[in-house]
Amino acid sequence: MAYHNLVLQPLECIKKRPCHNQYLKGWQEFLDLSRLMAIDQGIVYGLEAKKMGALVEAIKLRGAFLKQSPLPSKVGRTRPRLITVVDEGRVLKLLFIRHPSAFFSWRKWAPVIREHLPTQLDTVGKTSEAIA
């Protein structure tokens, strides 16, 4: 497990939002790090258009491909999105959810995360017969 701040520089004040170029630089760094760390899935906090647009641009600049999947059900007022990135044969699944600072219930979001980003942790303590 790893945590990465997408915006790599401090903002001027708490009310200031990142610009497109700040998101773009962050995504470029994230894509490099995910390759180095062999990350195949991630949870992204926030669904802002600038953040999503910068990701699309970063992927195109790499010559990689993406598939965007708006998920069918909303959680509260927010519709999560699943973006799958294919970069030189490596697949990276990114689940975009509402930002925790927007005050939401983890109980409502946990099933979405479990459904779309299954992890190795789900198999801890199970026998190989139970997993197969």
C-alpha positions as CSV (number, residue, x, y, z in Angstrom):
1,M,0.0,0.0,0.0
2,A,1.2,3.5,-0.8
3,Y,-0.1,7.0,-0.5
4,H,0.7,9.7,-3.0
5,N,-0.3,13.4,-2.9
6,L,-1.3,14.2,-6.5
7,V,-0.5,17.9,-6.2
8,L,3.3,18.1,-5.7
9,Q,3.6,21.6,-4.4
10,P,1.9,23.6,-1.6
11,L,-1.1,25.7,-2.6
12,E,-1.2,29.4,-1.8
13,C,-4.0,29.0,0.7
14,I,-6.5,26.5,1.9
15,K,-9.2,27.8,-0.5
16,K,-7.0,27.7,-3.6
17,R,-7.6,24.8,-5.9
18,P,-4.9,23.1,-8.0
19,C,-4.6,24.2,-11.7
20,H,-4.5,21.9,-14.7
21,N,-0.6,21.9,-14.9
22,Q,-0.3,21.0,-11.2
23,Y,-2.6,18.0,-11.7
24,L,-0.8,17.1,-14.9
25,K,2.6,17.1,-13.2
26,G,1.2,15.0,-10.4
27,W,-0.3,12.5,-12.8
28,Q,2.9,12.1,-14.7
29,E,4.8,11.5,-11.4
30,F,2.1,9.1,-10.3
31,L,2.2,7.1,-13.5
32,D,6.0,6.8,-13.2
33,L,5.8,5.7,-9.6
34,S,3.1,3.2,-10.2
35,R,5.3,1.5,-12.8
36,L,8.3,1.5,-10.5
37,M,6.3,0.1,-7.6
38,A,4.3,-2.3,-9.8
39,I,1.0,-0.8,-8.6
40,D,-2.0,-2.3,-10.5
41,Q,-4.9,-0.5,-8.7
42,G,-5.5,2.7,-6.9
43,I,-8.2,4.8,-5.2
44,V,-8.3,8.4,-6.3
45,Y,-10.0,10.9,-4.0
46,G,-12.1,13.5,-5.9
47,L,-13.8,13.6,-9.3
48,E,-13.1,17.2,-10.4
49,A,-13.1,17.7,-14.2
50,K,-9.6,19.3,-14.1
51,K,-8.2,16.3,-12.3
52,M,-9.7,13.9,-14.8
53,G,-8.7,16.0,-17.8
54,A,-5.1,16.2,-16.6
55,L,-5.0,12.4,-16.3
56,V,-6.3,11.9,-19.8
57,E,-3.6,14.3,-21.1
58,A,-0.9,12.6,-19.0
59,I,-1.9,9.2,-20.5
60,K,-1.9,10.5,-24.0
61,L,1.5,12.1,-23.6
62,R,2.9,8.7,-22.5
63,G,1.4,7.0,-25.6
64,A,-0.7,4.9,-23.3
65,F,-4.4,4.1,-23.5
66,L,-7.4,4.4,-21.2
67,K,-10.9,3.2,-20.8
68,Q,-13.3,5.3,-18.8
69,S,-16.2,3.5,-17.1
70,P,-18.8,5.5,-15.2
71,L,-20.3,3.1,-12.8
72,P,-24.0,2.4,-12.8
73,S,-24.9,3.3,-9.3
74,K,-24.5,6.5,-7.3
75,V,-23.2,6.7,-3.7
76,G,-25.2,9.5,-2.2
77,R,-25.0,12.3,-4.9
78,T,-21.8,11.0,-6.4
79,R,-21.2,8.6,-9.2
80,P,-17.8,6.8,-8.9
81,R,-15.7,6.3,-12.1
82,L,-13.4,3.5,-13.0
83,I,-10.5,4.3,-15.3
84,T,-8.3,1.5,-16.7
85,V,-4.9,2.6,-18.0
86,V,-2.9,0.3,-20.3
87,D,0.7,1.3,-20.6
88,E,3.2,-1.0,-22.4
89,G,1.1,-4.0,-21.5
90,R,0.7,-3.1,-17.8
91,V,-2.8,-2.6,-16.6
92,L,-3.6,0.0,-13.9
93,K,-7.2,0.3,-12.5
94,L,-8.0,3.6,-10.8
95,L,-11.3,4.0,-8.9
96,F,-12.3,7.6,-8.5
97,I,-14.5,8.3,-5.4
98,R,-15.7,11.3,-3.6
99,H,-13.0,13.1,-1.6
100,P,-13.0,12.3,2.1
101,S,-13.0,16.1,2.9
102,A,-16.5,16.2,1.4
103,F,-17.8,14.3,4.4
104,F,-19.2,10.9,3.3
105,S,-19.8,7.6,4.9
106,W,-17.1,4.9,4.4
107,R,-19.8,2.3,5.0
108,K,-21.5,3.4,1.8
109,W,-18.2,3.6,-0.2
110,A,-16.6,0.3,1.1
111,P,-18.8,-2.0,-1.0
112,V,-18.0,0.0,-4.2
113,I,-14.3,-0.2,-3.4
114,R,-14.5,-4.0,-2.7
115,E,-16.4,-4.6,-5.9
116,H,-14.2,-2.7,-8.3
117,L,-10.8,-3.1,-6.7
118,P,-10.4,-6.6,-5.3
119,T,-7.2,-7.0,-3.4
120,Q,-4.8,-9.7,-2.2
121,L,-6.0,-8.8,1.3
122,D,-9.4,-10.4,0.6
123,T,-7.6,-13.8,0.6
124,V,-5.7,-13.6,3.9
125,G,-6.5,-16.5,6.1
126,K,-8.3,-18.6,3.3
127,T,-6.9,-21.9,2.1
128,S,-5.9,-22.3,-1.5
129,E,-9.0,-24.5,-2.0
130,A,-11.3,-21.8,-0.8
131,I,-9.7,-19.2,-3.1
132,A,-9.8,-21.4,-6.3
